[in-house]
Amino acid sequence: MNRDYFANLQRLGLGLALISASVLWGGFASAEPTHGIAMYGEPALPQDFVSLPYANPDAPKGGRIVLGENGGFDSMNPFILKGQAPRGVSLYTTETLLGRSYDEPFTLYGILAESVETDEARTYVEFTLRDGTRFSDGSPVTVEDVLWSFETLGTLGAPRYAKAYALVSKAEQVGDRKVRFTFSEINRELPLLLGLRPILQKAQWQGKDFEATTMEPPIGSGPYVVDKFEAGRFVSYKKDPDWWGKDLPFYRSQHNLDEIRVEYFGNADVHFEAFKAGDLTSYREANPAKWLVNYNFPSVSSGDVVKSEIPHHRPSGIDGFVFNTRKPIFADWRVREALIDVFNFEQVNQTLNGSAVPRISSYYGNSDLAGDVGSPAQGKVLALLEPFKADLPPGALEGYALPVGNASGANRANLRKANKLLEEAGWTVQDGVLKNAAGEPLAFEILLTNGADDYIAAANIYIEALKQIGVQAKLTTVDQAQFTERTNLYDFDMTQQIVALSLSPGTEQLQYFGSVGVTQPGSRNWAGINSGAVDALVQVMLSSKDRADFVAAVQALDRVLTTGRYFVPVWYSDIGRIAHAKQLHFPQKLPIYGDWPGFQPEVWWYQE
């Protein structure tokens, strides 16, 4: 990291916690163990809290939920790149040292750890294990299990675990139930990230290849165990009657159901028909047009199935067709901009969604983290971007807006703009085909998964539009296993990607957008983003002690990513749409994250 960059930011009054190493690594008062930790400020809940604020304290226990997934699974090891694990195998059966409250941007409270300790600079973190924690086989969770889990996941697990563990300079046991991790670099998020690492049982994996796929379920300390499964068909999780954590305040009125069953289907149509037939008890609808017209079947009319809309305040994230900029044809921003111009969002949105959802206009939209990308950068955001001015894409400083098409299908102005950009980039129409000076056609493949019906329909509309300017695009659909393999290896030209973002983005942004992912297989940087500005801004985010400085860094990052033109963005929704059996209920008080990924079934319950 360029120290002059941070020194300049300090002179500009950005108040960042980026001071000399001699001060940073010493001179702070001794820290005290606490029941929780927040990224900024203090945890909202006191040490003696009795439950999370959005959990229903009167929720009954028992019952079951039957969910559906498209695709299949061929492994029970969700911690590695190889294979495809079933939904929930880590979430339901393993636990972490700390757990997240979804009513705060990023605050964690003790689960396996009864306390967490760190200093003001967060140069280390120490966890004290809670007495009485046990794995599902009755054996205790030990410091040895924690140390082994961190090292194994950090060195042999999927890349998402490696970045944080690489910044651990020392991992050691410092007491009967205490473990300490000392850090080699400044990253204020590290104590929280380590608190969210799954803890596995060391004994289960002795003599086994952790990097190999297996159909042996992990032994965890979580509320559920894998009861029955058939590879690629279904998996059933049963509540562990001896679960150690059932009386923990953090868990009060969570994990209320006795069984969670997940059925797998070859495509979305079969999946939905199974729900209509009553084989499933819940279905999440992503398409607002279908939400309006496809739910007139008898069980909805009779009230046996309820349609629930659940608002949220988390960022829109990014969703759409991602350019693999490792491919030479997509290396030029002008080509990417031209292909964005050709995509007539208004027509696609009308055709697929009845124009009911807005377009994603920035990565952190729907939250206070989104800057006004359409206007010139100002203040702290401008100061953060100025050092990279020469390398920033057009619009990062001046402002940028996505093209506006026409729902009727007419898109002539944008097509003319696209043609001009392509000509500037060296592409001209020759015999009806767009070619470069070497006579090579502008042709690419759009890779999608079987059953991704909305994206397949959008891609087909897009392909027809591309033909109008001489671009040859073809659609290829593959099963989930092939899709995972190809995206892990970046073996695609264009594909569909969703990057979900939180209200407290941090280290994971390097996994999504950092330059390390250009060559490292298995990252989420499918676009191949290779930007010094992106890497530096994430580091500012991770080092900021003041939330205003943090927000400015996120807004600056938003501008760089949006104007980088790495995606053809589609739509987002600020509500979740879940149809479910009337016996399934969720709390009236919703957290700021709304229906976060674990919302159903974590705080749901069954009641006749």
C-alpha positions, 0 to 999 in steps of 0.5 A: 500500500502506498504510504504517501497516498494515506499521508495525503489523505490525512493532510486532506482531513480524512481522519483515517486510522492510518498512522505510523507503524510504531504508534499503531502496534503499540501504546494502547491501553489494555483491552477488556473482554466483551460479549460482542464487537461492532465494526464501528462503535459499540454493540447495540445489545447489552451483555445481559440481552435475552434475545435478538430484537427481531426474534419472536420470544414466544415462537413455538418449537416443532414442525418442518419446512420443505424448501426447493433448489434447482440443480443438485449436489455431489458432495457434503464438503461445503468448505472447498472448491471441488464439488457442489454441496447442498444448501444449508450443510454448513449454515445448519450443522456448524457454528462460529465463534460469534454470531451476527445480529441482522438489525445492525450493520455489522455487529457480532455477539458470542456463540461458541465464544463467551467473549471477544477481546481486541485492542484499539488498533485491532492488532489481535483478537482473543476469543474465550470459548464458552464452557459446555459447547459440544459437537453433535457427537457429544465431544467438547469444542476445544481450542485445538479444534478452533486452531485446526479449523482456522489453519485448515480452512485458511490453507486448504479451504476455498479461497474465501477463507484464505485472505483473512488467514493470510494476515494472521501472523500468530495463532496460539492457545493462551489459556484453557479456553482462550485462543489468540490471533495476532495480525500482520497488517492493519485491517479493522474487520479481521476480528469480526471475520475470524469470529465468523469462521465455521468451527469443525471437529479436528478428530473427524478429519484425521487421516482424510484428505480435506480437499477431496469431495466426500459424502460424509456430512461434517460433524458440527456443533450446530442446531441440526444434523444431516439426517437423510439424503440422496445425492442430487435429490434431497437432504433432510436436516433434523434438530439435534435434541441434545444441542448445547446451544438451545438455551443461549440468549443469542439463539432464543427463538431461532432454529425453531423447526424440527426438520428442514428438508431441501428437495432438488429439481432439474429446472425452475418450472418443475420446482414451481409445480412441486410447490403448487402441488404441495410437495414444498411448503415455501417458495421464493419468487424472484420475478415480480411479474410472476408474483402477480400472475402465477399465484392464482392456484387453489391453495392460494385462493383458499388461504392455505398458501400465504404470499408474504412481502418482506422489505429490506434495507441492504444494498442492491449489490450487482446482478447482471451479465458480467464481462470477463475482462481477461478476454482480449475482446472485453479489455477495452472499456469502450467495447464494454460501454458499447455492449451495455448500450445495446442491452435495452433494459427497458424492453427486457424489464417490461417483457420479463417483469412488467417493468415492476422493478428498478435497474441497478444503477450502482453497486451499493444502491438502496442504502446510505453507502451509495454515492450519487454516481450520476453527479461529479465527485465531491469532498472526501470522495473526490479526495480519495479518487484524485490520486488515481485520476489518470487511471480512472475510467471516464465518469468516475470523477465527472459522473456516469449514468446507464443508457435509457432504452425504450420498452417498445424495443426501439433503441436506435440512439443507443445503437448509434452510440454503440457503433461510434464507440466500437469504431473508435475502439477499432471495430468496423462492420465488414460484410455484415459482421463486426471485425477488428483490423485483423479481420477477427469478428467480435463474437462471444459466448454467454454462459448460463445454467440450465433453468435460469429462465429469466436470464436465458430470456434476457440473453436471447433478447440481448443476442437479437439486439447485438445482431443489429450491430454485427456482433455474434453472440451465442447462448450456452447452458450447462448444469450447475456442476459444469457452471461452477467448474467453468466460473471457478477457472474463469472459463467463460466470455460472459455469464450471469453473476450476482454479488450480494453486498452488505451494509458493512462491506469489507475484506470480502470486497477483495474477493469480489473485486480485488486484483488478486482474483485476476489469476487466482482460481475460485475467487468471486472476481469473475470480471477480472477487475485489476484496478489499483484504485479498487485495491487501495479504496478497500484498504481505506475501508478496512482501516477507517475508524470513523464511519464517515470516512468509511462511507466516503471510501465505499462511495468512491469504490462504488464510482470506480466499479460502476464506471468500470463497466464490468457488468451489464446490470439488470434489476434488483428488488427492495422486497423479498417475495415468499409464498409459504404454507399458512402454518409457517410464520415469521416475526412482525418486527423485521431487522434492517437486513429484512429477509437475509439469506438465513431469515428463512428458516432461522427465525421462522416457526410452525404453528397450526 
